[in-house]
Amino acid sequence: EQELVDIVQIENPNAASPQSRLVRSPEYLVAYCRSRSRRQSRQDDADDANDDTCVQTEKQLMSKLIDDYMEVRSLYLQGRGSQDLPPFAQEQLRNHLPELTMTTTAVAATAKDDDNINDDDTNNKFWELAQIWQTLCYTIREGKQINLSSDVNEIMIDAAMMLGGPLKLPVHLEDLPPDARYEVSEMERMAQAEFLALRLDPCLDFQRLLVTHKLLPRLEMLSRMIQRERQRLENNASNGPKEKKINTFKEQPRKGAWFEGFE
């Protein structure tokens, strides 16, 4: 049986350390959780629903949130930001970023507005919208990881071939010379910094949504997340297309074979 919980503490944080990821450790994070009362969560939202000021604020937030979301959707469909997506996802944007309106998204609606809408409907609609946004964040991260993996594999194979003799696959990082290991480490560090700068983490921000009990602060957080992405895409659009980044470790830019034709 499923139930709502709050994560109190991660028991083995080292399982997510860079070293563990480098060796592809199969260890899962183990969390100590505390059960959350579903009744209390519903009561919190019910209290807000009976507050006229809170209801009005929710509607205003939802209206702005949808406006920002639709602008983000439009920018992506125009090709702005598509360089952050894996090629296989670019053709699916229209399906996975559906159109939203206040009538199709009842997050800000309450029982005062429609007797057929209850607290569960409100929460379900909110989490549907949050899931759409989280899926976009995951897709962008996947695109970054695919590009990074392609470049890293190319570096590792080049370095392995420089050792002479028959090429042994798979190539392991620990078998390569120090300069190649350093190059890979720096490339991974830079890729991580670039992704963090996007502020599209598909886990931490959404964990905050999960541990927040009331609808209004959840809306505020999700609204800020979507507004940040709108601002980023608009800034990119006003600055024009970015020049292709040159790998600082090589004279020529690297490009994986999977991405031929996807400039």
C-alpha positions in Angstrom: 0.0 0.0 0.0 1.3 3.4 -1.0 1.4 6.3 1.5 2.7 9.8 1.8 6.0 10.2 3.6 8.6 12.9 4.5 12.3 12.0 3.9 14.0 12.7 7.2 17.6 11.6 6.4 19.7 9.9 3.8 21.5 7.0 5.5 24.2 6.5 2.8 24.9 9.8 1.0 28.2 8.4 -0.3 26.2 6.2 -2.7 25.6 9.3 -4.8 29.2 10.6 -4.6 31.1 11.4 -7.8 33.4 8.4 -7.1 30.4 6.0 -6.8 29.0 7.3 -10.1 32.3 7.0 -11.8 32.5 3.3 -11.1 28.8 2.9 -11.7 28.1 1.6 -8.2 24.8 -0.4 -8.1 24.1 0.9 -4.5 20.8 2.7 -4.0 20.3 5.7 -1.7 18.6 4.5 1.5 16.3 7.1 3.2 14.8 7.2 6.7 11.3 8.4 6.2 8.4 9.6 8.4 4.8 8.8 7.5 2.8 11.9 6.6 -0.9 12.0 7.6 -2.9 12.1 4.4 -5.8 13.5 6.5 -3.6 16.4 7.7 -2.4 17.2 4.2 -6.0 17.4 3.0 -7.0 19.5 6.0 -4.2 22.0 5.2 -5.5 22.5 1.7 -9.1 22.6 2.9 -8.1 25.4 5.3 -6.6 27.3 2.4 -9.7 26.7 0.3 -11.9 28.4 2.9 -9.7 31.5 2.9 -10.9 33.9 0.2 -7.6 35.7 0.0 -5.6 32.5 -0.3 -8.0 31.3 -3.1 -7.5 34.5 -5.0 -3.7 34.3 -4.7 -3.8 30.7 -5.9 -5.7 31.8 -9.0 -3.4 34.7 -9.7 -0.4 32.4 -9.3 -1.9 29.7 -11.5 -2.7 32.2 -14.2 0.9 33.5 -14.3 2.3 30.0 -14.1 0.3 28.9 -17.1 1.3 32.0 -19.0 5.0 31.3 -18.3 4.6 27.7 -19.2 2.9 28.4 -22.5 5.6 30.9 -23.4 8.3 28.3 -22.6 6.4 25.8 -24.7 6.2 28.2 -27.6 10.0 29.0 -27.4 10.9 25.3 -27.4 8.6 24.6 -30.4 10.3 27.5 -32.2 13.6 25.7 -31.6 14.9 27.9 -28.8 16.6 25.7 -26.3 16.3 22.6 -28.5 20.1 22.3 -28.3 19.6 21.2 -24.7 17.4 18.2 -25.8 18.4 14.9 -27.2 17.5 14.5 -30.9 15.0 11.8 -30.3 13.0 14.1 -28.0 12.9 17.1 -30.3 10.2 15.5 -32.5 8.1 14.7 -29.4 7.9 18.2 -27.9 4.4 19.0 -29.0 3.1 15.8 -27.4 5.0 16.0 -24.2 4.5 19.8 -23.6 0.7 19.9 -24.0 -1.3 23.2 -24.2 -2.7 24.3 -20.8 -5.3 26.9 -19.9 -7.1 27.8 -16.7 -10.1 25.7 -17.9 -8.0 22.6 -18.7 -5.9 23.0 -15.5 -8.0 23.1 -12.4 -5.2 23.5 -9.9 -6.5 26.9 -8.7 -10.1 25.8 -8.7 -11.8 25.1 -5.4 -15.1 23.6 -4.2 -16.3 27.2 -4.0 -16.1 27.5 -7.7 -17.4 24.1 -8.7 -19.1 21.6 -6.5 -17.7 18.8 -8.7 -14.1 19.8 -7.9 -12.8 18.4 -4.6 -9.4 18.6 -2.8 -8.2 15.4 -4.5 -9.0 16.9 -7.9 -7.1 20.0 -7.1 -4.0 18.1 -5.8 -4.1 15.6 -8.7 -4.1 18.5 -11.3 -1.2 20.2 -9.5 0.9 17.0 -9.6 0.0 16.4 -13.2 1.4 19.8 -14.0 4.5 19.2 -11.8 5.1 15.9 -13.6 5.0 17.6 -17.0 7.7 20.0 -15.8 9.8 17.3 -14.2 9.7 15.3 -17.4 11.1 18.2 -19.3 13.9 18.6 -16.7 14.7 14.9 -16.9 14.7 15.1 -20.7 17.2 18.0 -20.7 19.4 16.2 -18.3 19.3 13.1 -20.5 20.3 15.2 -23.5 23.3 16.6 -21.6 24.3 13.1 -20.4 24.1 11.7 -23.9 26.3 14.5 -25.3 28.8 14.1 -22.5 28.9 10.3 -22.8 29.6 10.6 -26.6 32.4 13.1 -26.1 33.9 11.1 -23.2 33.8 7.8 -25.1 35.6 9.5 -28.0 38.3 10.8 -25.7 38.8 7.4 -24.1 38.9 5.5 -27.3 41.4 7.9 -28.8 43.6 7.6 -25.7 43.3 3.8 -25.7 44.4 3.6 -29.3 47.4 5.8 -28.6 48.6 3.1 -26.2 49.3 0.8 -29.2 48.4 -2.8 -29.6 44.9 -4.2 -30.1 42.0 -2.1 -28.8 40.3 -3.8 -25.8 36.7 -3.0 -25.3 35.2 -1.8 -23.2 37.7 0.9 -22.4 38.1 1.6 -18.7 39.1 5.0 -17.4 41.5 3.6 -14.9 43.5 2.0 -17.7 44.2 5.3 -19.4 47.2 7.6 -18.9 46.8 10.5 -16.4 46.4 13.2 -19.0 43.4 11.4 -20.5 41.9 10.8 -17.1 42.3 14.5 -16.2 40.7 15.5 -19.5 37.7 13.3 -18.8 37.4 14.6 -15.3 37.5 18.2 -16.4 35.0 17.6 -19.1 32.6 16.0 -16.6 33.2 18.8 -14.1 32.4 21.5 -16.7 29.3 19.6 -17.9 28.0 19.3 -14.3 28.6 23.1 -13.7 26.8 23.9 -17.0 23.8 21.8 -16.1 23.6 23.2 -12.6 23.6 26.7 -14.1 20.4 25.8 -15.9 18.6 25.3 -12.6 16.6 22.5 -14.0 17.4 19.7 -11.5 14.7 17.0 -11.9 15.1 15.8 -8.3 15.9 18.4 -5.6 13.3 21.1 -6.5 10.6 18.5 -6.8 11.6 17.0 -3.5 10.8 20.4 -2.0 7.4 20.2 -3.6 6.8 16.8 -2.1 7.7 17.9 1.5 5.6 21.1 1.3 2.2 20.4 2.8 0.1 23.3 1.4 -1.0 24.0 -2.1 -0.1 27.8 -2.1 3.6 27.4 -1.4 3.8 24.5 -3.9 2.3 26.8 -6.5 4.8 29.5 -5.6 7.8 27.1 -6.0 6.6 25.6 -9.3 5.9 29.1 -10.6 9.4 30.2 -9.8 10.9 27.2 -11.5 8.9 27.8 -14.8 9.6 31.5 -14.7 13.3 30.9 -14.5 13.3 28.8 -17.6 11.2 31.3 -19.5 13.7 34.0 -18.6 16.6 31.9 -19.7 15.1 31.0 -23.0 14.1 34.6 -23.7 17.6 35.8 -22.8 19.0 33.2 -25.2 16.6 34.3 -27.9 17.5 38.0 -27.5 21.2 37.2 -27.6 20.9 35.2 -30.8 22.1 31.7 -31.5 25.1 30.6 -29.5 28.4 29.9 -31.2 29.4 26.2 -31.1 31.5 25.6 -28.1 35.1 24.5 -28.8 36.5 21.8 -26.6 39.2 23.6 -24.6 41.3 20.4 -24.5 41.6 19.9 -28.2 42.0 22.1 -31.3 38.9 20.8 -33.0 35.4 20.4 -31.5 34.2 16.9 -30.7 31.0 15.5 -32.1 29.5 12.1 -31.6 28.4 10.1 -34.6 24.8 10.0 -33.1 24.5 13.7 -33.6 25.5 14.1 -37.2 23.0 16.5 -38.7 21.6 17.7 -35.4 23.5 21.0 -35.1 
